[in-house]
Amino acid sequence: MRTSATEDIIESIMLATYGAALDARRRYAFEQALRGLVRLARAEHLLELRMDVDRATAMTNNASGRRQTRALLRKIGMDMRLGQRLLASELQAGAARPDPALPGGGSGAGGDLVAGPQQPEPCRGQ
């Protein structure tokens, strides 16, 4: 009497292939070949399961890496917004007090600027 489903399937395949007229030697060789196929299928299935587990754990590691990247980018963005706010406040404070290095000597009137296109100087040789 067979005890496992695999042995029952192997027996039914042998009967379907050769029928009842199978000598002991051929029967044993065919049965062992089928058992080898079963072992190979189990090993392949186990390998697939391990690969699936590796992919699943890599996804969680990947998700963790994405979370860390997002947090880092958020921090960089916060630093940039802070820098922009500081720059804006400095620019507003700079507009209130003129810079002496600008044209006009810091008077803010812009006296050194020309208000239109300049006319070329006439040639003296004419």
Secondary structure as UniProt FT lines:
FT   HELIX           5..18
FT   HELIX           24..96
FT   TURN            100..101
FT   TURN            103..106
FT   TURN            111..112
FT   TURN            124..125
//
